Each structure stands twice: as structure tokens, then as C-alpha cells.
Amino acid sequence: GASTVREKLGRPDLVRARGETKVDEWTYAAAGIVVAVSRESLRVVEVQALGKRELVAEGVQARFATFVGKTEQGIGLGDAAPTVQEAYAQAKKREGLGGEFLTVVRDDVEMAFRIEGDRVVAIVVRAAK
């Protein structure tokens, strides 16, 4: 939950409400991560691994780093879309808010790889619907 995130990553650089929902987005600029946390349950509902140009927020944009981690199959930001499809044979293409995605659902978890110019530009992990 939220306490584990704070323990591991410290205080977020920016906290902002996600629209009209009861979810806050905690931005960790140096790590290239945004963690969505329920205000009611303090549970993590989503984690986004992003690149520099993905975040547009005053005071954070200039310091925002590209996430350098990888999935358990070795996929990271900048990898080619065909590499995602090779690593995750069950990946399905879909269009969504923000563009084209390759999505994988395993063990009640959805991973969505946002694709731009045939490259992974963001990875979003959340509970499967």
C-alpha cells in the first residue's frame, strides 16, 4: 500500500488529484514513476513507468527522469513493439486514451505498454478489470 511506497521511495515530488476520482497521483520525478493511490483505502491502484516527455507538471518537468527498470520479461522504455509481442505472446493491441497500447493480463494484473513510433514510451500496471 501507500506506506510501502513511502518507505521505499520517500516523499513524492508532487501529489495531485486524478480528476474527480478519489485517487491521488504521487509523482517520483527522479525515478520516472507515478503511483496512483486511493484516498479512501490508501491502496496502490496503478503504477506508471514513464519517460521525460510524459509528465507535464509545473516544477517537475525539468527534473523528471526516464524510468530505467524492466518487466520480468526484460521489457523497458524504448524497446520495440515487436519485442514486447515476442516476450508476451498473449499481448493484444488496443487503442485507448493516449494512443496505441499492447496489453497483457496475467494473475489479475494488467500491464499496458504504450506504443509511439513502434517504441514503448510508457508502462502502466494495474489490477485487471
OpenMM code with the backbone's topology and positions (N, CA, C; nanometers):
from openmm import Vec3, app, unit

residues = "GLY ALA SER THR VAL ARG GLU LYS LEU GLY ARG PRO ASP LEU VAL ARG ALA ARG GLY GLU THR LYS VAL ASP GLU TRP THR TYR ALA ALA ALA GLY ILE VAL VAL ALA VAL SER ARG GLU SER LEU ARG VAL VAL GLU VAL GLN ALA LEU GLY LYS ARG GLU LEU VAL ALA GLU GLY VAL GLN ALA ARG PHE ALA THR PHE VAL GLY LYS THR GLU GLN GLY ILE GLY LEU GLY ASP ALA ALA PRO THR VAL GLN GLU ALA TYR ALA GLN ALA LYS LYS ARG GLU GLY LEU GLY GLY GLU PHE LEU THR VAL VAL ARG ASP ASP VAL GLU MET ALA PHE ARG ILE GLU GLY ASP ARG VAL VAL ALA ILE VAL VAL ARG ALA ALA LYS".split()
positions = [
    Vec3(0.0798, -0.1179, 0.0000),
    Vec3(0.0000, 0.0000, 0.0000),
    Vec3(0.0852, 0.1259, 0.0000),
    Vec3(0.0197, 0.2346, 0.0331),
    Vec3(0.0834, 0.3658, 0.0312),
    Vec3(0.2020, 0.3746, 0.1261),
    Vec3(0.1927, 0.3094, 0.2419),
    Vec3(0.3030, 0.3171, 0.3383),
    Vec3(0.4290, 0.2500, 0.2835),
    Vec3(0.4126, 0.1411, 0.2086),
    Vec3(0.5274, 0.0731, 0.1481),
    Vec3(0.5916, 0.1617, 0.0418),
    Vec3(0.5084, 0.2303, -0.0364),
    Vec3(0.5605, 0.3210, -0.1386),
    Vec3(0.6428, 0.4313, -0.0722),
    Vec3(0.5892, 0.4914, 0.0332),
    Vec3(0.6628, 0.5977, 0.1043),
    Vec3(0.7927, 0.5449, 0.1647),
    Vec3(0.7861, 0.4234, 0.2172),
    Vec3(0.9044, 0.3613, 0.2775),
    Vec3(1.0147, 0.3399, 0.1741),
    Vec3(0.9766, 0.2925, 0.0557),
    Vec3(1.0739, 0.2608, -0.0496),
    Vec3(1.1197, 0.3831, -0.1282),
    Vec3(1.0257, 0.4749, -0.1589),
    Vec3(1.0566, 0.5867, -0.2484),
    Vec3(1.0636, 0.7226, -0.1794),
    Vec3(1.0162, 0.7290, -0.0541),
    Vec3(1.0175, 0.8558, 0.0177),
    Vec3(0.8970, 0.9421, -0.0146),
    Vec3(0.9109, 1.0688, 0.0177),
    Vec3(0.8030, 1.1645, -0.0057),
    Vec3(0.7952, 1.1967, -0.1548),
    Vec3(0.6745, 1.1969, -0.2138),
    Vec3(0.6629, 1.2283, -0.3569),
    Vec3(0.6997, 1.3740, -0.3857),
    Vec3(0.7474, 1.3973, -0.5067),
    Vec3(0.7800, 1.5334, -0.5503),
    Vec3(0.6539, 1.6153, -0.5748),
    Vec3(0.5484, 1.5479, -0.6149),
    Vec3(0.4234, 1.6147, -0.6482),
    Vec3(0.3086, 1.5199, -0.6176),
    Vec3(0.2034, 1.5722, -0.5544),
    Vec3(0.0807, 1.4957, -0.5315),
    Vec3(-0.0321, 1.5770, -0.5920),
    Vec3(-0.1107, 1.5117, -0.6792),
    Vec3(-0.2248, 1.5814, -0.7378),
    Vec3(-0.3413, 1.4860, -0.7541),
    Vec3(-0.4605, 1.5418, -0.7427),
    Vec3(-0.5825, 1.4626, -0.7575),
    Vec3(-0.5987, 1.4206, -0.9022),
    Vec3(-0.6485, 1.2984, -0.9228),
    Vec3(-0.6767, 1.2476, -1.0574),
    Vec3(-0.8213, 1.2816, -1.0898),
    Vec3(-0.8400, 1.3952, -1.1522),
    Vec3(-0.9741, 1.4379, -1.1922),
    Vec3(-1.0718, 1.4389, -1.0753),
    Vec3(-1.1896, 1.3885, -1.0999),
    Vec3(-1.2955, 1.3847, -0.9989),
    Vec3(-1.2956, 1.2547, -0.9193),
    Vec3(-1.1966, 1.1716, -0.9360),
    Vec3(-1.1907, 1.0433, -0.8656),
    Vec3(-1.1409, 1.0630, -0.7235),
    Vec3(-1.1418, 0.9563, -0.6463),
    Vec3(-1.0885, 0.9588, -0.5102),
    Vec3(-0.9485, 0.8992, -0.5089),
    Vec3(-0.8731, 0.9333, -0.6145),
    Vec3(-0.7373, 0.8819, -0.6318),
    Vec3(-0.6411, 0.9998, -0.6457),
    Vec3(-0.5276, 0.9900, -0.5781),
    Vec3(-0.4206, 1.0873, -0.5927),
    Vec3(-0.3062, 1.0246, -0.6700),
    Vec3(-0.2389, 1.1050, -0.7503),
    Vec3(-0.1197, 1.0596, -0.8218),
    Vec3(0.0025, 1.1148, -0.7512),
    Vec3(0.0890, 1.0234, -0.7078),
    Vec3(0.2143, 1.0597, -0.6426),
    Vec3(0.3252, 1.0497, -0.7463),
    Vec3(0.3910, 1.1603, -0.7742),
    Vec3(0.4968, 1.1634, -0.8743),
    Vec3(0.6337, 1.1558, -0.8075),
    Vec3(0.7139, 1.0608, -0.8542),
    Vec3(0.8532, 1.0462, -0.8111),
    Vec3(0.9399, 1.0761, -0.9326),
    Vec3(0.9759, 1.2039, -0.9482),
    Vec3(1.0410, 1.2525, -1.0689),
    Vec3(1.1729, 1.1819, -1.0989),
    Vec3(1.2586, 1.1672, -0.9995),
    Vec3(1.3908, 1.1090, -1.0227),
    Vec3(1.3832, 0.9622, -1.0639),
    Vec3(1.2764, 0.8936, -1.0248),
    Vec3(1.2594, 0.7520, -1.0588),
    Vec3(1.1802, 0.7335, -1.1877),
    Vec3(1.1138, 0.8374, -1.2375),
    Vec3(1.0314, 0.8251, -1.3573),
    Vec3(0.9048, 0.7459, -1.3310),
    Vec3(0.8488, 0.7607, -1.2103),
    Vec3(0.7328, 0.6802, -1.1690),
    Vec3(0.6210, 0.7704, -1.1181),
    Vec3(0.4969, 0.7348, -1.1524),
    Vec3(0.3774, 0.7946, -1.0939),
    Vec3(0.2980, 0.6802, -1.0321),
    Vec3(0.2641, 0.6945, -0.9036),
    Vec3(0.1891, 0.5919, -0.8312),
    Vec3(0.0516, 0.6491, -0.7998),
    Vec3(-0.0544, 0.5799, -0.8411),
    Vec3(-0.1909, 0.6222, -0.8121),
    Vec3(-0.2365, 0.5518, -0.6843),
    Vec3(-0.2818, 0.6331, -0.5865),
    Vec3(-0.3182, 0.5820, -0.4542),
    Vec3(-0.4616, 0.6236, -0.4217),
    Vec3(-0.5426, 0.5277, -0.3763),
    Vec3(-0.6792, 0.5564, -0.3328),
    Vec3(-0.6745, 0.6377, -0.2038),
    Vec3(-0.7446, 0.7509, -0.2013),
    Vec3(-0.7505, 0.8318, -0.0796),
    Vec3(-0.8252, 0.7605, 0.0315),
    Vec3(-0.9224, 0.6759, -0.0038),
    Vec3(-1.0041, 0.6074, 0.0971),
    Vec3(-0.9316, 0.4889, 0.1605),
    Vec3(-0.8756, 0.4014, 0.0771),
    Vec3(-0.8152, 0.2785, 0.1295),
    Vec3(-0.6635, 0.2866, 0.1440),
    Vec3(-0.6017, 0.3896, 0.0847),
    Vec3(-0.4559, 0.4053, 0.0789),
    Vec3(-0.3887, 0.2875, 0.0083),
    Vec3(-0.4631, 0.2226, -0.0806),
    Vec3(-0.4082, 0.1134, -0.1626),
    Vec3(-0.3550, 0.1707, -0.2931),
    Vec3(-0.2500, 0.1095, -0.3426),
    Vec3(-0.1964, 0.1468, -0.4730),
    Vec3(-0.2888, 0.0866, -0.5785),
    Vec3(-0.3394, 0.1702, -0.6681),
    Vec3(-0.4305, 0.1220, -0.7719),
    Vec3(-0.3655, 0.1159, -0.9097),
    Vec3(-0.2506, 0.1845, -0.9243),
    Vec3(-0.1832, 0.1850, -1.0543),
    Vec3(-0.0414, 0.2376, -1.0364),
    Vec3(0.0504, 0.1861, -1.1187),
    Vec3(0.1874, 0.2368, -1.1237),
    Vec3(0.2200, 0.2633, -1.2698),
    Vec3(0.2735, 0.3815, -1.2976),
    Vec3(0.3122, 0.4194, -1.4333),
    Vec3(0.4630, 0.4406, -1.4383),
    Vec3(0.5279, 0.3765, -1.5325),
    Vec3(0.6705, 0.3970, -1.5594),
    Vec3(0.6784, 0.4827, -1.6848),
    Vec3(0.7406, 0.5989, -1.6729),
    Vec3(0.7334, 0.6983, -1.7794),
    Vec3(0.8695, 0.7490, -1.8224),
    Vec3(0.8692, 0.8168, -1.9373),
    Vec3(0.9874, 0.8854, -1.9874),
    Vec3(0.9760, 1.0346, -1.9632),
    Vec3(1.0831, 1.1078, -1.9867),
    Vec3(1.0892, 1.2514, -1.9594),
    Vec3(0.9714, 1.3295, -2.0146),
    Vec3(0.9369, 1.3027, -2.1373),
    Vec3(0.8338, 1.3856, -2.2013),
    Vec3(0.6926, 1.3477, -2.1632),
    Vec3(0.6758, 1.2458, -2.0817),
    Vec3(0.5423, 1.2005, -2.0450),
    Vec3(0.4744, 1.2882, -1.9410),
    Vec3(0.5499, 1.3570, -1.8565),
    Vec3(0.4891, 1.4350, -1.7488),
    Vec3(0.4951, 1.5830, -1.7804),
    Vec3(0.3806, 1.6471, -1.7731),
    Vec3(0.3757, 1.7915, -1.7886),
    Vec3(0.3125, 1.8457, -1.6613),
    Vec3(0.3980, 1.8822, -1.5656),
    Vec3(0.3505, 1.9371, -1.4385),
    Vec3(0.4486, 2.0433, -1.3935),
    Vec3(0.3955, 2.1555, -1.3582),
    Vec3(0.4812, 2.2677, -1.3204),
    Vec3(0.5756, 2.2293, -1.2063),
    Vec3(0.7020, 2.2677, -1.2210),
    Vec3(0.8009, 2.2422, -1.1173),
    Vec3(0.8638, 2.1046, -1.1206),
    Vec3(0.8130, 2.0123, -1.2015),
    Vec3(0.8643, 1.8760, -1.2015),
    Vec3(0.9218, 1.8394, -1.3376),
    Vec3(0.8698, 1.8931, -1.4432),
    Vec3(0.9062, 1.8533, -1.5787),
    Vec3(1.0567, 1.8528, -1.6040),
    Vec3(1.1266, 1.9530, -1.5638),
    Vec3(1.2691, 1.9634, -1.5945),
    Vec3(1.3514, 1.8559, -1.5235),
    Vec3(1.3050, 1.8080, -1.4082),
    Vec3(1.3813, 1.7097, -1.3321),
    Vec3(1.3335, 1.5662, -1.3550),
    Vec3(1.2270, 1.5479, -1.4289),
    Vec3(1.1672, 1.4154, -1.4439),
    Vec3(1.2570, 1.3242, -1.5259),
    Vec3(1.2960, 1.2124, -1.4674),
    Vec3(1.3865, 1.1178, -1.5335),
    Vec3(1.3080, 1.0086, -1.6042),
    Vec3(1.3723, 0.9404, -1.6960),
    Vec3(1.3129, 0.8249, -1.7633),
    Vec3(1.3289, 0.7030, -1.6739),
    Vec3(1.2202, 0.6299, -1.6544),
    Vec3(1.2237, 0.5068, -1.5760),
    Vec3(1.3204, 0.4094, -1.6422),
    Vec3(1.4100, 0.3482, -1.5639),
    Vec3(1.5119, 0.2604, -1.6214),
    Vec3(1.4898, 0.1123, -1.5906),
    Vec3(1.3843, 0.0794, -1.5173),
    Vec3(1.3577, -0.0607, -1.4841),
    Vec3(1.3037, -0.1393, -1.6025),
    Vec3(1.2856, -0.2681, -1.5802),
    Vec3(1.2342, -0.3598, -1.6831),
    Vec3(1.1282, -0.4499, -1.6208),
    Vec3(1.0425, -0.5062, -1.7049),
    Vec3(0.9465, -0.6059, -1.6585),
    Vec3(1.0199, -0.7378, -1.6340),
    Vec3(0.9488, -0.8358, -1.5802),
    Vec3(1.0129, -0.9663, -1.5553),
    Vec3(1.0569, -1.0336, -1.6843),
    Vec3(1.0019, -0.9909, -1.7988),
    Vec3(1.0425, -1.0449, -1.9292),
    Vec3(1.1484, -0.9572, -1.9965),
    Vec3(1.1992, -0.8562, -1.9244),
    Vec3(1.3075, -0.7742, -1.9762),
    Vec3(1.2667, -0.6589, -2.0652),
    Vec3(1.1393, -0.6186, -2.0620),
    Vec3(1.0916, -0.5092, -2.1463),
    Vec3(1.1000, -0.3775, -2.0697),
    Vec3(1.1550, -0.2752, -2.1363),
    Vec3(1.1657, -0.1430, -2.0760),
    Vec3(1.1280, -0.0351, -2.1743),
    Vec3(1.1329, 0.0885, -2.1281),
    Vec3(1.1024, 0.2009, -2.2156),
    Vec3(1.2037, 0.2051, -2.3290),
    Vec3(1.1553, 0.2341, -2.4488),
    Vec3(1.2409, 0.2409, -2.5663),
    Vec3(1.2480, 0.1117, -2.6449),
    Vec3(1.2024, 0.0012, -2.5867),
    Vec3(1.2048, -0.1255, -2.6600),
    Vec3(1.1034, -0.1229, -2.7742),
    Vec3(1.1308, -0.1999, -2.8777),
    Vec3(1.0448, -0.2048, -2.9959),
    Vec3(0.9174, -0.2846, -2.9675),
    Vec3(0.8075, -0.2447, -3.0297),
    Vec3(0.6793, -0.3141, -3.0120),
    Vec3(0.6899, -0.4637, -3.0446),
    Vec3(0.7599, -0.5046, -3.1524),
    Vec3(0.7715, -0.6477, -3.1795),
    Vec3(0.8420, -0.7245, -3.0661),
    Vec3(0.9322, -0.6588, -2.9956),
    Vec3(0.9999, -0.7221, -2.8820),
    Vec3(0.9005, -0.7509, -2.7703),
    Vec3(0.8062, -0.6586, -2.7487),
    Vec3(0.7011, -0.6811, -2.6486),
    Vec3(0.6177, -0.8012, -2.6900),
    Vec3(0.5811, -0.8073, -2.8170),
    Vec3(0.4977, -0.9172, -2.8653),
    Vec3(0.5708, -1.0510, -2.8581),
    Vec3(0.7014, -1.0515, -2.8769),
    Vec3(0.7792, -1.1746, -2.8619),
    Vec3(0.7843, -1.2176, -2.7157),
    Vec3(0.8053, -1.1220, -2.6267),
    Vec3(0.8168, -1.1527, -2.4833),
    Vec3(0.6822, -1.1913, -2.4230),
    Vec3(0.5767, -1.1297, -2.4710),
    Vec3(0.4411, -1.1548, -2.4199),
    Vec3(0.3531, -1.1953, -2.5375),
    Vec3(0.3557, -1.3221, -2.5715),
    Vec3(0.2815, -1.3731, -2.6881),
    Vec3(0.1326, -1.3409, -2.6804),
    Vec3(0.0799, -1.3300, -2.5577),
    Vec3(-0.0631, -1.3034, -2.5411),
    Vec3(-0.0976, -1.1545, -2.5468),
    Vec3(-0.0003, -1.0672, -2.5738),
    Vec3(-0.0256, -0.9226, -2.5807),
    Vec3(-0.1262, -0.8916, -2.6911),
    Vec3(-0.2228, -0.8064, -2.6572),
    Vec3(-0.3268, -0.7666, -2.7522),
    Vec3(-0.3159, -0.6181, -2.7792),
    Vec3(-0.3314, -0.5812, -2.9067),
    Vec3(-0.3304, -0.4405, -2.9444),
    Vec3(-0.4650, -0.3799, -2.9103),
    Vec3(-0.4601, -0.2544, -2.8624),
    Vec3(-0.5839, -0.1797, -2.8420),
    Vec3(-0.5540, -0.0315, -2.8500),
    Vec3(-0.6537, 0.0421, -2.8923),
    Vec3(-0.6449, 0.1879, -2.8936),
    Vec3(-0.7131, 0.2354, -2.7661),
    Vec3(-0.6546, 0.3348, -2.7038),
    Vec3(-0.7137, 0.3868, -2.5809),
    Vec3(-0.6776, 0.5315, -2.5625),
    Vec3(-0.7134, 0.5819, -2.4460),
    Vec3(-0.6810, 0.7184, -2.4115),
    Vec3(-0.5301, 0.7356, -2.4196),
    Vec3(-0.4855, 0.8210, -2.5042),
    Vec3(-0.3423, 0.8458, -2.5144),
    Vec3(-0.2721, 0.7687, -2.6239),
    Vec3(-0.3435, 0.6861, -2.7017),
    Vec3(-0.2781, 0.6212, -2.8143),
    Vec3(-0.2941, 0.4716, -2.8228),
    Vec3(-0.1914, 0.4082, -2.8824),
    Vec3(-0.1926, 0.2636, -2.9065),
    Vec3(-0.1235, 0.1921, -2.7904),
    Vec3(-0.1811, 0.0786, -2.7504),
    Vec3(-0.1268, 0.0006, -2.6403),
    Vec3(-0.1164, -0.1460, -2.6788),
    Vec3(-0.0195, -0.2149, -2.6198),
    Vec3(-0.0145, -0.3602, -2.6184),
    Vec3(-0.0430, -0.3982, -2.4744),
    Vec3(-0.1477, -0.4778, -2.4519),
    Vec3(-0.1861, -0.5110, -2.3146),
    Vec3(-0.1726, -0.6603, -2.2881),
    Vec3(-0.1353, -0.6905, -2.1649),
    Vec3(-0.1178, -0.8273, -2.1190),
    Vec3(-0.1890, -0.8394, -1.9850),
    Vec3(-0.2710, -0.9442, -1.9683),
    Vec3(-0.3354, -0.9700, -1.8393),
    Vec3(-0.2884, -1.1051, -1.7891),
    Vec3(-0.2311, -1.1020, -1.6676),
    Vec3(-0.1840, -1.2252, -1.6031),
    Vec3(-0.2066, -1.2132, -1.4540),
    Vec3(-0.2615, -1.3189, -1.3951),
    Vec3(-0.2801, -1.3227, -1.2492),
    Vec3(-0.3498, -1.1977, -1.1962),
    Vec3(-0.4585, -1.1564, -1.2596),
    Vec3(-0.5383, -1.0410, -1.2173),
    Vec3(-0.4650, -0.9075, -1.2256),
    Vec3(-0.3567, -0.9025, -1.3011),
    Vec3(-0.2818, -0.7786, -1.3197),
    Vec3(-0.2751, -0.7485, -1.4687),
    Vec3(-0.3018, -0.6228, -1.5030),
    Vec3(-0.2913, -0.5792, -1.6418),
    Vec3(-0.1667, -0.4921, -1.6581),
    Vec3(-0.0875, -0.5234, -1.7590),
    Vec3(0.0245, -0.4392, -1.7991),
    Vec3(-0.0098, -0.3819, -1.9352),
    Vec3(-0.0009, -0.2510, -1.9466),
    Vec3(-0.0281, -0.1849, -2.0743),
    Vec3(0.0982, -0.1129, -2.1178),
    Vec3(0.1474, -0.1485, -2.2351),
    Vec3(0.2661, -0.0863, -2.2924),
    Vec3(0.2181, 0.0168, -2.3941),
    Vec3(0.2406, 0.1446, -2.3671),
    Vec3(0.2000, 0.2486, -2.4622),
    Vec3(0.3054, 0.2547, -2.5719),
    Vec3(0.2580, 0.2505, -2.6964),
    Vec3(0.3462, 0.2464, -2.8128),
    Vec3(0.3348, 0.3759, -2.8921),
    Vec3(0.4497, 0.4351, -2.9232),
    Vec3(0.4567, 0.5521, -3.0123),
    Vec3(0.5735, 0.5301, -3.1058),
    Vec3(0.5503, 0.5434, -3.2342),
    Vec3(0.6590, 0.5247, -3.3301),
    Vec3(0.7231, 0.3881, -3.3186),
    Vec3(0.6429, 0.2858, -3.2890),
    Vec3(0.6868, 0.1467, -3.2765),
    Vec3(0.7774, 0.1221, -3.1547),
    Vec3(0.7760, 0.2137, -3.0570),
    Vec3(0.8582, 0.2003, -2.9361),
    Vec3(0.7720, 0.2140, -2.8116),
    Vec3(0.8132, 0.1468, -2.7036),
    Vec3(0.7449, 0.1566, -2.5743),
    Vec3(0.7809, 0.2920, -2.5130),
    Vec3(0.6799, 0.3746, -2.4848),
    Vec3(0.7042, 0.5054, -2.4234),
    Vec3(0.6508, 0.5144, -2.2810),
    Vec3(0.5705, 0.4155, -2.2398),
    Vec3(0.5192, 0.4101, -2.1031),
    Vec3(0.4743, 0.2678, -2.0731),
    Vec3(0.4836, 0.2318, -1.9461),
    Vec3(0.4330, 0.1016, -1.8996),
    Vec3(0.3418, 0.1309, -1.7822),
    Vec3(0.2178, 0.0819, -1.7885),
    Vec3(0.1205, 0.1042, -1.6811),
    Vec3(0.0798, -0.0323, -1.6257),
    Vec3(0.0863, -0.0461, -1.4944),
    Vec3(0.0480, -0.1707, -1.4281),
    Vec3(-0.0659, -0.1397, -1.3323),
    Vec3(-0.1745, -0.2209, -1.3410),
    Vec3(-0.2915, -0.2010, -1.2529),
    Vec3(-0.3672, -0.3318, -1.2416),
    Vec3(-0.4595, -0.3372, -1.1485),
    Vec3(-0.5446, -0.4548, -1.1328),
    Vec3(-0.6284, -0.4719, -1.2585),
    Vec3(-0.6410, -0.5949, -1.3053),
    Vec3(-0.7226, -0.6233, -1.4242),
    Vec3(-0.8690, -0.6003, -1.3913),
    Vec3(-0.9424, -0.5559, -1.4903),
    Vec3(-1.0860, -0.5297, -1.4700),
    Vec3(-1.1674, -0.6541, -1.4927),
] * unit.nanometer
topology = app.Topology()
chain = topology.addChain("A")
for resn in residues:
    res = topology.addResidue(resn, chain)
    for name in ("N", "CA", "C"):
        topology.addAtom(name, app.Element.getBySymbol(name[0]), res)
